[in-house]
Amino acid sequence: MARRIESLFLPGPAGRLEALLEEPGQGEPRAAALVLHPHPLGGGTMHNKVVYRMARALRQQGAVTLRFNFRGVHLSEGEHDNGRGEAGDARAARDFLLKSYPGLPLVVAGFSFGARVALQCWEGARRVIIVGFPTIYREYSLLDQCPVLRVFVHSTNDEFGPREQLQRVYDRLWGPKRLFWVEARDHFFGNALDAFEQVIRTEGLPR
């Protein structure tokens, strides 16, 4: 049987959201994963290469993945809202995924801006995967407010989250957490996307 790949529109708080639902290639899904893209004003979409690699790695480990474009991106309705409205978009997508696949453990994952949004829609999730958390914005309270396992995956040369700064933020966090460094050229895991994807395959889903 061919795996399910479906382009669809989800109802969001500011209008419909363009989305892509993909089931794993082999067997029934054993987890559900919401994967969130980087900053729309910087060209971020659900087809960003880091987001694509993250979703693929999670599917290879048995997750059904849902990616979508935040409000105002491509065919998604609404206008950019500096992360506030986008958190509502993510909660709507999360709720759709939970309703469509009841009983599966939920993972919420995000890259850069998407990581900040992921930390605002952790309810119901077993873990949050925080890729390229942009420490330069100093929104550290988002990390403190998330009580579930936070899995950080970070480039060693991230211009939006310098290594020393991210390490200090991580070290002071209480509660369940893990941190994985990827030797990469920049924020987008230049020259290291394969290594990044391997970390997600190994650490992305609950065992």
Rosetta silent file (secondary structure, phi, psi, omega in degrees, C-alpha in Angstrom):
SEQUENCE: MARRIESLFLPGPAGRLEALLEEPGQGEPRAAALVLHPHPLGGGTMHNKVVYRMARALRQQGAVTLRFNFRGVHLSEGEHDNGRGEAGDARAARDFLLKSYPGLPLVVAGFSFGARVALQCWEGARRVIIVGFPTIYREYSLLDQCPVLRVFVHSTNDEFGPREQLQRVYDRLWGPKRLFWVEARDHFFGNALDAFEQVIRTEGLPR
SCORE:     score description
SCORE:     0.000 S_00000001
   1 L     0.000  132.194  178.124    0.000    0.000    0.000 S_00000001
   2 L   -69.893  145.463  179.279    1.355    3.449   -0.931 S_00000001
   3 L   -71.107  151.882 -178.438    1.873    5.830    1.937 S_00000001
   4 L   -78.069  125.057  171.953   -0.641    8.610    2.364 S_00000001
   5 E  -129.887  118.768 -173.782    0.494   12.027    1.139 S_00000001
   6 E  -135.180  123.624  168.606   -2.222   14.665    1.206 S_00000001
   7 E   -86.632  132.974 -175.270   -2.210   18.374    0.457 S_00000001
   8 E  -152.155  171.876  174.430   -5.048   20.001    2.349 S_00000001
   9 E  -118.271  130.933  179.313   -6.353   23.164    3.934 S_00000001
  10 E  -103.902  145.192  173.758   -6.916   23.373    7.674 S_00000001
  11 E   -72.920  124.749  178.648   -9.275   25.802    9.379 S_00000001
  12 E  -119.860  170.609 -177.073   -7.184   28.352   11.271 S_00000001
  13 L   -67.073  -19.197  178.700   -8.033   31.339   13.455 S_00000001
  14 L  -116.007   15.762 -176.702   -7.292   33.782   10.603 S_00000001
  15 E   123.529 -173.129 -174.445   -8.578   31.630    7.731 S_00000001
  16 E   -72.603  149.819 -178.857   -7.516   28.470    5.999 S_00000001
  17 E  -117.590  126.556  177.291   -3.970   27.126    6.352 S_00000001
  18 E   -72.192  128.210 -172.304   -2.153   25.367    3.520 S_00000001
  19 E  -141.315  164.307  177.606   -0.827   22.037    4.839 S_00000001
  20 E  -137.424  118.968  179.060    0.850   18.768    3.901 S_00000001
  21 E  -107.534  128.646 -178.464    0.110   15.512    5.747 S_00000001
  22 E  -136.183  127.502  176.063    2.446   12.548    5.184 S_00000001
  23 L   -92.044  159.446  178.745    2.339    9.079    6.691 S_00000001
  24 L   -64.355  157.693 -176.204    5.399    6.843    7.068 S_00000001
  25 L   -73.006  -26.929 -176.236    6.334    4.595    4.185 S_00000001
  26 L  -127.612  128.739  173.714    6.144    1.319    6.133 S_00000001
  27 L    75.218  178.974  178.662    3.525    0.186    8.629 S_00000001
  28 L   -78.166  148.371  178.080    1.041    2.100   10.705 S_00000001
  29 L   -60.432  141.214  176.985    2.125    5.404   12.275 S_00000001
  30 L  -111.173   -2.087  176.748    3.466    5.034   15.806 S_00000001
  31 E  -158.711  164.737  175.564    3.603    8.767   16.564 S_00000001
  32 E  -123.934  135.842 -175.677    2.281   12.061   15.226 S_00000001
  33 E  -132.032  126.468  172.384    4.570   15.037   14.620 S_00000001
  34 E   -97.227  126.276 -174.669    3.759   18.677   13.933 S_00000001
  35 E  -121.366  122.991 -169.775    6.693   20.407   12.205 S_00000001
  36 E  -111.696  139.768 -171.010    6.859   24.226   12.128 S_00000001
  37 L   -92.064  166.498 -178.199    8.789   26.390    9.685 S_00000001
  38 L   -74.196 -172.960 -166.985   11.121   29.395   10.170 S_00000001
  39 L   -59.140  124.942  179.213   10.301   33.089    9.954 S_00000001
  40 H   -60.592  -35.864 -177.705    7.880   33.981    7.137 S_00000001
  41 H   -74.150  -11.197  173.671    9.411   37.424    6.645 S_00000001
  42 H  -101.691   13.399  179.399   12.751   35.752    6.009 S_00000001
  43 L    92.170    8.840 -178.011   11.293   33.479    3.352 S_00000001
  44 L   -69.873  135.015  175.284   10.405   30.601    5.670 S_00000001
  45 L  -143.088  175.300  178.796    7.837   28.070    4.441 S_00000001
  46 L   -68.511  -10.694  178.823    6.895   24.471    5.156 S_00000001
  47 L   -98.772    8.135  173.923    9.223   23.484    2.305 S_00000001
  48 L   -51.676  143.652 -172.409   12.336   24.935    3.979 S_00000001
  49 H   -65.358  -35.039  178.340   15.177   22.418    3.654 S_00000001
  50 H   -69.669  -42.111  178.031   15.716   22.011    7.416 S_00000001
  51 H   -63.546  -43.861  178.092   11.983   21.524    7.996 S_00000001
  52 H   -59.377  -46.575 -179.184   11.797   19.035    5.122 S_00000001
  53 H   -64.231  -39.308  179.617   14.727   17.031    6.497 S_00000001
  54 H   -64.549  -46.065  179.030   13.253   17.041    9.988 S_00000001
  55 H   -62.655  -41.465  179.916    9.863   15.801    8.766 S_00000001
  56 H   -63.308  -43.505  179.435   11.498   13.102    6.643 S_00000001
  57 H   -62.352  -40.810  179.076   13.595   11.843    9.547 S_00000001
  58 H   -66.142  -39.333  176.961   10.547   11.645   11.801 S_00000001
  59 H   -64.501  -39.267 -179.489    8.591    9.738    9.148 S_00000001
  60 H   -63.139  -22.471  177.453   11.455    7.289    8.724 S_00000001
  61 L   -96.035    4.506  171.941   11.094    6.491   12.413 S_00000001
  62 L   108.851    9.664 -179.290    7.359    5.898   12.083 S_00000001
  63 E   -92.675  144.728  163.707    5.675    9.261   12.591 S_00000001
  64 E   -84.280  132.431 -175.610    2.899   10.764   10.541 S_00000001
  65 E  -114.712  144.485  175.130    3.975   14.370    9.942 S_00000001
  66 E  -125.679  118.328  170.876    1.982   17.537    9.428 S_00000001
  67 E  -111.869  151.976  175.104    3.617   20.640    8.001 S_00000001
  68 E  -153.216  161.337  175.308    1.753   23.828    7.183 S_00000001
  69 L   -91.563  129.224  176.064    2.370   27.404    6.129 S_00000001
  70 L   -60.236  162.476  179.808    1.760   30.034    8.771 S_00000001
  71 L   -48.582  135.605  177.787   -0.809   32.743    8.064 S_00000001
  72 L    83.445   -1.228 -179.631    0.052   34.924    5.088 S_00000001
  73 L  -102.007  124.734 -179.280    2.522   32.430    3.573 S_00000001
  74 L    50.080 -115.324 -173.943    1.732   31.169    0.048 S_00000001
  75 L   -92.988    2.267  176.866   -1.890   29.942    0.096 S_00000001
  76 L   -77.970  134.306 -176.728   -2.461   30.352    3.840 S_00000001
  77 L   -81.132  164.298  179.276   -4.857   33.176    4.611 S_00000001
  78 L    98.570 -174.229 -178.476   -4.286   36.036    7.052 S_00000001
  79 L  -129.354  151.460  178.823   -1.320   38.290    7.776 S_00000001
  80 L   -53.441  139.317 -173.936    1.935   37.824    9.684 S_00000001
  81 L  -133.091   30.083  172.955    1.413   38.476   13.413 S_00000001
  82 L    55.519   31.658  175.607    4.902   38.396   14.965 S_00000001
  83 L    95.181  -22.054 -178.319    4.406   34.966   16.508 S_00000001
  84 H   -71.750  -58.002  178.649    1.188   35.687   18.412 S_00000001
  85 H   -66.542  -32.354  179.883   -1.303   34.640   15.755 S_00000001
  86 H   -63.501  -31.149  175.006    1.092   32.001   14.458 S_00000001
  87 H   -64.374  -36.363  174.994    0.855   30.237   17.832 S_00000001
  88 H   -66.819  -38.565  175.151   -2.885   30.040   17.249 S_00000001
  89 H   -58.972  -45.747 -177.762   -2.257   28.602   13.789 S_00000001
  90 H   -65.092  -38.322  178.636   -0.011   25.933   15.310 S_00000001
  91 H   -65.456  -37.862  177.852   -2.573   25.001   17.970 S_00000001
  92 H   -64.345  -42.310  178.352   -5.228   24.576   15.273 S_00000001
  93 H   -66.747  -41.414  177.568   -2.904   22.299   13.282 S_00000001
  94 H   -59.492  -45.126 -177.865   -1.952   20.369   16.431 S_00000001
  95 H   -65.680  -36.869  175.573   -5.605   19.818   17.306 S_00000001
  96 H   -61.617  -43.488 -178.785   -6.328   18.594   13.770 S_00000001
  97 H   -65.617  -43.312  179.018   -3.465   16.113   14.027 S_00000001
  98 H   -64.314  -38.717  179.260   -4.581   14.843   17.439 S_00000001
  99 H   -70.104  -36.135 -177.662   -8.153   14.422   16.220 S_00000001
 100 H   -75.728  -28.306 -177.492   -7.035   12.644   13.040 S_00000001
 101 L  -131.732   64.931 -176.843   -4.677   10.252   14.870 S_00000001
 102 L   -64.046  142.842  176.661   -6.109    9.779   18.367 S_00000001
 103 L    90.719  -15.276  178.523   -4.018    7.812   20.801 S_00000001
 104 L   -82.324  141.364  174.828   -0.654    8.398   19.105 S_00000001
 105 L   -64.073  138.747 -175.985    2.070   10.160   21.117 S_00000001
 106 E  -101.772  136.613  171.330    2.503   13.715   19.866 S_00000001
 107 E  -119.885  134.002  173.277    5.783   15.465   19.058 S_00000001
 108 E  -112.830  126.473 -176.108    5.924   19.184   18.274 S_00000001
 109 E  -130.066  144.547  177.999    9.022   20.301   16.369 S_00000001
 110 E  -152.043  151.183  178.917   10.088   23.663   15.059 S_00000001
 111 E  -113.139  124.952  174.227   13.029   25.375   13.405 S_00000001
 112 L    59.884 -117.304  174.324   14.112   28.911   14.400 S_00000001
 113 H   -52.062  -40.397  178.727   10.922   31.043   14.495 S_00000001
 114 H   -62.859  -30.107  176.557    9.054   27.735   14.364 S_00000001
 115 H   -67.296  -39.722  177.540   10.893   26.611   17.516 S_00000001
 116 H   -63.685  -39.895  178.611    9.603   29.676   19.355 S_00000001
 117 H   -68.906  -40.407  179.623    6.083   28.888   18.190 S_00000001
 118 H   -56.029  -35.900 -179.874    6.443   25.202   19.116 S_00000001
 119 L   -71.546   -3.962  177.226    7.105   26.240   22.711 S_00000001
 120 L  -108.542    5.294  179.387    3.666   27.856   22.740 S_00000001
 121 L  -141.301   41.166 -176.418    1.702   24.777   21.660 S_00000001
 122 L   -80.611  -12.077 -175.756    3.237   21.926   23.672 S_00000001
 123 L   -56.184  127.132 -179.076   -0.025   20.899   25.337 S_00000001
 124 L    90.583   -7.944 -176.640   -0.639   17.208   24.669 S_00000001
 125 E   -90.073  152.697  174.138    2.919   16.604   23.405 S_00000001
 126 E   -87.353  -27.736  176.972    5.429   14.096   24.772 S_00000001
 127 E  -158.282  158.024  174.273    8.378   16.241   23.671 S_00000001
 128 E  -119.757  125.354  178.066    9.232   19.457   21.860 S_00000001
 129 E   -95.522  119.228 -172.149   12.107   19.437   19.365 S_00000001
 130 E  -111.729  100.213 -175.879   13.783   22.858   19.381 S_00000001
 131 E  -103.489  126.016  176.227   15.987   23.316   16.318 S_00000001
 132 L    60.818   45.728 -178.742   18.092   26.458   15.932 S_00000001
 133 L   -61.242  123.610 -174.384   16.534   28.319   18.858 S_00000001
 134 L   -82.404   90.837 -176.536   17.279   32.019   18.168 S_00000001
 135 H   -65.886  -20.660 -176.752   18.763   33.215   21.458 S_00000001
 136 H   -62.257  -20.067  178.945   19.405   36.709   20.076 S_00000001
 137 H   -85.932  -10.628  174.407   15.714   37.557   20.665 S_00000001
 138 L    56.843   36.772  176.850   16.070   36.717   24.375 S_00000001
 139 L   -96.004   61.057 -172.757   12.623   35.131   24.667 S_00000001
 140 L   -75.129  -21.130 -179.077   13.817   32.670   27.272 S_00000001
 141 H   -62.044  -26.920  177.217   10.531   32.582   29.210 S_00000001
 142 H   -60.192  -36.559  179.634    9.090   30.384   26.470 S_00000001
 143 H   -71.265  -38.835 -178.383   11.586   27.703   27.480 S_00000001
 144 H   -67.348  -30.177 -174.479   10.787   28.018   31.181 S_00000001
 145 L   -84.221   -4.223 -177.679    7.050   27.625   30.585 S_00000001
 146 L   -99.549  113.232 -174.574    7.359   24.300   28.743 S_00000001
 147 L   -90.217   -8.500 -177.695    7.247   21.346   31.196 S_00000001
 148 L   -89.078  170.622 -178.629    7.678   18.503   28.700 S_00000001
 149 E   -57.041  125.652  177.290   10.992   17.138   27.406 S_00000001
 150 E  -107.050  115.942 -179.281   12.799   19.796   25.360 S_00000001
 151 E  -104.730  108.047  179.396   15.185   18.340   22.789 S_00000001
 152 E   -89.984  133.292  171.163   17.568   21.004   21.469 S_00000001
 153 E  -127.833  122.796 -167.375   19.368   20.442   18.166 S_00000001
 154 E  -143.081  141.065  174.812   21.740   23.274   17.325 S_00000001
 155 E   -72.673  144.029  177.488   24.446   24.206   14.861 S_00000001
 156 L   -72.110  -12.590 -179.944   27.888   24.884   16.301 S_00000001
 157 L  -130.657   50.754 -177.681   28.058   28.044   14.159 S_00000001
 158 L   -84.958  115.765 -177.734   24.542   29.436   14.470 S_00000001
 159 L   -72.514  -18.298  178.006   24.581   33.182   13.875 S_00000001
 160 L   -98.757   -6.642  177.372   21.145   33.595   15.510 S_00000001
 161 L  -150.424   75.403 -177.461   22.015   31.455   18.522 S_00000001
 162 L   -52.322  145.604 -172.138   25.742   31.578   19.261 S_00000001
 163 H   -55.542  -47.522 -177.546   27.035   28.410   20.874 S_00000001
 164 H   -62.928  -38.388 -179.235   28.130   29.980   24.167 S_00000001
 165 H   -68.085  -45.789  179.288   24.822   31.806   24.522 S_00000001
 166 H   -63.472  -39.548  179.716   22.697   28.735   23.787 S_00000001
 167 H   -63.244  -40.319  178.437   24.772   26.649   26.205 S_00000001
 168 H   -64.581  -43.221  178.274   24.219   29.174   29.003 S_00000001
 169 H   -61.268  -45.189 -179.442   20.471   29.225   28.351 S_00000001
 170 H   -63.728  -44.016 -175.072   20.345   25.425   28.319 S_00000001
 171 H   -62.492  -30.938 -177.088   22.420   25.018   31.478 S_00000001
 172 L   -87.401   -5.531 -177.944   20.084   27.147   33.571 S_00000001
 173 L   -75.429  138.267  171.609   16.909   25.333   32.491 S_00000001
 174 L   -93.395  168.354  175.217   15.139   23.065   34.949 S_00000001
 175 L    83.199 -179.423 -174.945   13.125   20.025   33.994 S_00000001
 176 L   -67.172  132.175 -176.652   13.602   17.407   31.284 S_00000001
 177 E  -160.813  154.083  173.154   15.982   18.503   28.526 S_00000001
 178 E  -145.454  151.635 -179.483   18.573   17.244   26.055 S_00000001
 179 E  -136.521  130.400  179.139   21.031   19.076   23.822 S_00000001
 180 E  -128.505  123.696  177.541   22.697   17.860   20.627 S_00000001
 181 E   -93.956  139.852  174.980   25.307   19.863   18.725 S_00000001
 182 E  -118.740  123.124  177.282   25.779   19.458   14.976 S_00000001
 183 L   -68.453  103.484 -173.834   29.073   20.599   13.449 S_00000001
 184 L  -140.524  166.107 -174.266   27.667   22.883   10.771 S_00000001
 185 L   -79.238  -32.650 -171.407   28.529   26.048    8.888 S_00000001
 186 L  -159.254 -171.902 -179.218   25.560   28.209    9.889 S_00000001
 187 L   -55.699  -32.902 -175.798   22.024   28.504   11.264 S_00000001
 188 L   -93.029   18.885  177.554   20.687   26.420    8.369 S_00000001
 189 L    57.300   41.060  176.873   23.050   23.503    9.052 S_00000001
 190 L   -56.003  136.034 -179.520   25.109   24.243    5.972 S_00000001
 191 L    66.613    9.601 -175.293   27.343   21.305    4.969 S_00000001
 192 L  -145.062   23.944 -178.603   25.717   19.188    7.685 S_00000001
 193 H   -64.775  -33.830  177.775   22.108   18.462    6.763 S_00000001
 194 H   -65.347  -42.508  178.438   22.767   14.723    6.689 S_00000001
 195 H   -66.016  -40.133  175.860   24.223   14.837   10.205 S_00000001
 196 H   -58.891  -47.705 -178.303   21.300   16.970   11.370 S_00000001
 197 H   -62.173  -35.657  179.010   18.811   14.504    9.922 S_00000001
 198 H   -65.463  -39.228  176.393   20.559   11.615   11.660 S_00000001
 199 H   -61.163  -43.148  179.786   20.169   13.318   15.036 S_00000001
 200 H   -65.003  -40.668  177.631   16.444   13.749   14.415 S_00000001
 201 H   -59.899  -38.706 -175.164   16.120   10.094   13.387 S_00000001
 202 H   -80.748  -37.094 -169.405   17.850    9.002   16.585 S_00000001
 203 H  -115.791   -0.458 -169.869   16.352   11.441   19.092 S_00000001
 204 L   -74.908  -37.362 -172.806   13.121   12.716   17.579 S_00000001
 205 L  -109.282  150.902  172.505   10.505   10.235   18.758 S_00000001
 206 L   -61.820  144.545 -179.845    9.669    8.752   22.159 S_00000001
 207 L   -90.195    0.000    0.000   10.961    5.219   22.505 S_00000001
